[in-house]
Amino acid sequence: MKCRGMAKMADAPATQKRRGVCKPLIQPLEIRAEGEFWADMEEVFHWQ
C-alpha cells in the first residue's frame, strides 16, 4: 500500500514529466509480479 505522500508525489507534474522521459529507457525484468513494473530482489547488503 502506498502512503499518501507517495501518491501525491506520483501525481506531481514534475514526476510525470520525469517518468515520461525515463520509463521508455527502462527494461523491466521478466521475473516481476503480474501487473508490476519493478521486480523484487533479495537484499544483498544491509547497512546499519
Long-range contacts (C-beta under 8 A, 24 or more apart in sequence): none
